[in-house]
Amino acid sequence: MLSPAQAINIALGSIGSAKLRSALTTLGIIIGVAAVIANVSLGASFNQYFNDEIGAVGSNFIVVYSQNIDVFFDKELEIIRNTPGVDGVSPINQQMAKVTYMSTSRQIDIQGVTQDYDEVANFKMDSGTFLTDKDRYVAVIGAEVAYDKFDKKISIKNPIDITFRRKDGGVVTQTFIVKGVIQDPNTTFAQTGVEPEIRIFIPIDTMNEILGKDDYGGFFIKAESLDVVRETSNEIDKRLARSLGVPSRDLENDDAKPYVVFDQIEILEETNQLSAALTSLLTSVALISLIVGSIGIMNIMLVTVAERTPEIGLLKSLGYNERDILLLFIIESMIVGLIGGIIGTVAGIGAASIANDLLDVPDVFPVSLIFLGFFVSLMVGLVAGVYPARKAARMNPVEALRKE
């Protein structure tokens, strides 16, 4: 009876005696496994990239914005502030206004906020500091506004003139002193409508005073943790609907409510679906290479069986049974697959690293990928080797010896 150790030694000897043939056999597995590893890793990297971009927009954020005027007031602000799970909230008002600096004017989105907005939005300051609730006629501007919008760069302590249009049709121009410049978070993918680089932030009380209004356009909210974002978002929705007279039966109908609620989890779910679809597509293409590689192993093993027919006959005449012959050829096929898997895994990680650098996405290599590479290569070798092994095992020893 052939032991596994003996089968491995014989299989290694057979592979070593035909190095070129073995190398060509493993090439298909190397390409297939490398493609699977690289593509799965690339999909995980894109998923991390999307999550990082969304995280740069805000921390555990929930956004509520009205679809009509005169919907949100201090009452709704207090309702949200007192909702379980809320860690911070800033009311928001915004208006596209003419901004003038050094005789150059541009149309820029102005947002009135409170000091809590900074904590929710995860701002990183390029210079200066963010607003406080004690500030009046000061502004914090995005990096693109400071460095790209005007003929000359804007720095802290520079004055800018903002021309607002009141709802009664009047126009008001007010000078603001720049207090800080916000770094560009470089979120090329995640666009949620709260990107700071293209906006100017001023105290909301000052903005409402200039515009002659006391309502809010929406709220930017921070939940206590990502785990409670969805639960907190739903509770805010229920409380606002109750306050604004929206029937509970219409809670799921966005058209029946004068406001819209969305949160970080919703965006993460959408990006995860996109990432999963991308990973599935890339992996499906890679699996084609594995199928081609497995067919290559099967063909080579069939040729090997034909070439080693006298050897099979001799083994059987020496007392080796069908199980021994079957084990010998399956182990040889699996070794070929494993060698291809090891080389393919290394090649796949290298290819993924190069692709990640070229695409400027994070390097993500789950440890499970290494086990995936080994498992896939072993399975390919096993499946591809079964038919040739069975053919060899069922040979008649007398006929096999005659081939010599």
N, C-alpha and C positions, 0 to 999 in steps of 0.2 A: 504494500500500500504506500502510495506516494504522500509524503508529508508536505505541508505548506512550505516549509523551509527549502526542501528539495525542489519543489515546483518553482519557487522564486529563483533559485540558483540556475536551474535549467533555462528558465525564461530569460534571465539576464544574459546567459551565455548565447542564447539564440538571437537576442537583440544586438549584442555586441558583435556577433559574427556577420551581421548585415547592417553595418552602421549607416550607409547611405539610404538604404530602404527604410530603416527605422526613423532616420531624421526626416525623410519626406513624409512618413506616416504621421509623425508628431506635429508636423508643420500645420496641418489643418486644425488640429486641436489647439495649438498655440494661438493661431489667429482667432479662432472662435472664442476661446476662454478670455483672451486679451480684449476682444471686442466687448464681451459681456461685462467684464470687470470695469473697463473704461467707461462704458455707457451707463452702467448702474451708478458708478461713482460720480459721473458727470450729472446725472439726474439728482443725486443727493446734494451735490454742490449747488445746483440751481435752486433747489428747495431751500438750502441755507441762505443763499443769496437773496431770494425773495423775502425770507423771514427777517433778515438783517435790514433790508430796505424798509420794510413795514415798521420794524422796531425803531428805525431812525426817525420815522414820522411822529411817533408818539409811544408812550409807555402805557400798556394796558388801557388803551383809549376807547372812549365811546363818544360818538359825535351825534348831536341832535341839532337839526336846523329846521326853521319854520318855512312853510310854503306860502304863508300870507303875512301881511303886516299886522302889528298889534296882537300877536299871539302869546309871546313870552314876556313876563314881567318879573318883578322881584319875588312874587309869590311862587312862580315856577322854579326860580333859582333856588329858593329855600327848600322846595319839595325835593329837588335833585340833591342838594347838599345834605339833606337828612335821610336820604335813601341808604339802607344798609349796603355796604360794599363799596361806597363811593369814598375815595381817598382825597379827591380834589376836583374842583370844577371852576371853570372860567366862563362867564357869559361872553358872547361874541357879537359884534356888529361890524359890518364891512360895507365899504363903498368904493367904487372906482373913482379916483379923484386926480386932479391935475397937481403934480408935484414939481416945484421949480427950485433949481439949484444952480447958482452962478449963471443966471439968464437962460438956462436950458430947462425946458419943461417936458415932462413925460406923464402918461396916464399909468398910474400904479394902484394896485389894490391896497386900500388902507383897512386895517383891522383894529377895532377897539377891543382890548382884552384887559384882564386883571393880572396881578403878579402870579396867580396860580397857573396861568397858561404855560409859563416856562417849565414848571415841573411836569405837567402833562405831556408837553411836546418834546421833552428831552433835548432842549436846545443846547448847543455848544457855542459859546461866544468867541468870535474872532478877536474882538476888542470891546472894552467897556463892560457894562452890566445890563441886565434886563430891567424892565419896569418894576416899580413897586406901587402899591396902592396909594402912596402919598404923592406920587409924581403927578404933574399937571401937563405942562406943554413941553413934553419931551417925547422922543421917538426912538424906537429900536428898529433898525433896518436890516434886510436880508443882504447876503454877500453879493448877489447879482445886482441888486439895486445900488449898493455902495460902490461897486467896482466896474460895472458894465453898462448901466443904463444911461449915465450922463457923460458929458465930455471930460469931466474931471472927477476923480475919485472922491467919495464922501468919507470923512473921518469923524470920530467922536468930537463933540463940541461944535461941529459945523451946523449952521442954521439951514433949515429947508422950509419952504413955504408950501402949504397944502391948501388947495382950494376945494371946499366942500360945496355940494349942492343940497340945500335943505328941501324937505318935502313940500314946502309952500312955494317952491320955485326960486327962492332967494339963493344968493351965492355968498359964501363966507370964506375969506382967506386968513389963515392963521400961521404964524411962524412957530416952528418946533425946533428944539435943540437935540441933535443926535446924541443919544446916551450910550448906544452900543451897536455893534455889528454882529449879526448871527452868521456862523459858519454855514456854508452850503453842505447839506447832508449827502449830496450826490446821489439822490434817489432817482435813478433813471427809469425805474420800472414802477415803483409804488407811487401812484398819483391819487391822493385822497382828497384833494382840495384844500389842504392845510399846509402846503409846502412853504417854508419860511423864506427861502432865498429870493423870492420874487415879490415879497410883501413888506409893508411898513406897519409896525405895531405902535399904537398909542394907547394911553389910558382910556378905558371905555367911558368913564364918567365925563372926561373931557370931550370925547367924541359926541356923546349924547347931548351934552350942554351946547356944543356948537350946532348940532343938527336940530336941537329943540325937540328931542324925543325922549321917551323913558322906557321904551320896550327894547327887547333883545332879538337879534336875528337867530341865535342858536346858542349852544353850549358845547364846550370841549371838556370832557370829563375823564378823570383817571380812576380806574377801579383799583381795589387794594392789591389784586394779583391777577395774573392772566387766567388762573383757574376759575375766578368768579366773574370774569368779564361778561359772559353770556347771561348768567343769572342776574347780575346787576343791571345789565341792559334791558332785560325783560321787565324787571321790577320798575325801572325808570319809565318804561313805556306804559305800564299799567297805571302808575301814579299820575303821569301827565295826562293820559286819556281820561282818567276819572276827574281830574281838575278842570279839563277843558270840555267836559260834557260829552265825550265820545262813548257811545254804548259799548259794553264789554264784548258784544257779539261782533263788533267791527274792529276789534283790536288787531286782527291779522290782515285787515284790509287797509293798505296804505292810502288808497284813494279816499277813504272816509275820514282820515286824520289830517289836521292842518300842519303836520310836521312829519319828519322822517328821522328814524333812528338807525344808525349802523355802527358796527364796532370792529375792533381789531380781529376778533375771531372770524367774522364773516370774510374779511379780506384774506386771512390766512387760509381759510377753507378753499377759497377760490384759487389762490396761488398753489396750494397743495394739489388740487385737482389738475391744474395745468402742469405742475411738475411731474405728477404721476403719469399723466398722458404722455408727456415728453419722454419719461423714462421707459414706459411701455413700448413706445415707438422705436426708440433706440435699441432696446433689448431685443425686440422682435427681429430687427435687422441683424443683430449680432447672432441670434439663434440660428439664422440661416447658415452662417459660417460654421457653427457647431454641427449642424446636420451634415454639411459637406465634409467636415472633418471626420464624423462618425462613419460616413460611407467610405471614406478613404481607409480608415482602420479596418473595416469589414473586408474591403477588397484585398488589402495587403494580407490580412489574416487568412483569407481563402487561398491566396497564392502560396502563403507559407504552408498551409495544410497540404496543398498539392506537392510542393517541393519536399516536404518532410514525410511523405507517405511511407517510404521504407522505414524511417525512424519510428513511426507510429506502429508499424507492423512488428518491429523488433521489440518495442516496449511491451506490446500486448503478448508477444510470445514469451517474454520474461516474467509474465504474471501481472502486469499492470492492467487494471480493469478500466471500464468505461469512465467511471468516476474520476480516476487518476488522470486520464487523458483530457477529460473535460476541464478539470481543475488546472492542468498545465497550460492549456491554451487560453482559458479565461484570465488567469493571472498574468500571462504575457500581454494580453490585450489591455488589462487594467494598468500594468506598469507603463505601457506606451502612453496611455491616457494620462496617468499621473505625472509622468515627465513633462508631457505637453502642458498639463495644468499648472505645474510649478513655474515653468518658463513663461506661460501665458499670463499667469497672475502678476509676475514681476513686470512683464511688458505692459500689461493693462494699467497697472498703477503708474508706471512711467508715462504712458500715453495720456492718462487722465490728468496727471500733474502738468504736463505741457499744455494740454487743452485748457485747463483751468487758468493757467497763467496768461494764455493768449486771449481768453474771454474775460479775464479779470473777475473771476468768481472765486469764492473760498475753496481751499483744498479740503474735501471731505472724503475720508476713506474709512468707512465702517469696517471694524474687525471682521464682521460677518462676511465681508466680500472675499477675504482670504479663504475662509472655510467654504464659501460658495464656489470659488474657483476650483478647489480640490474636489469637492463633492461632484460638481458637474463633470469634471474631467474623468473621475473614477466611474461615474454612471455611464458616460459616453463610451468609455473603454469596455465596461461590463456588457452594455447592450449590444455594442458593435461586435463583441467577441463571442456572444452566445451561439449564433448560428454556425460560424466556422468551427467552434469548439465541439458542438454537437455532431457536426459532420465528421470531424476527426475521431471522436469517441465511438461512433457507430461503424467505423471501418472494419471490414473483415480482415483479421491479421494475416491470413494466408494470401489473400489478394494484394494486401498492402506490401508483403514481402516480395511478391512476384514483380512489383514495379521496379525493384532494384535490378 
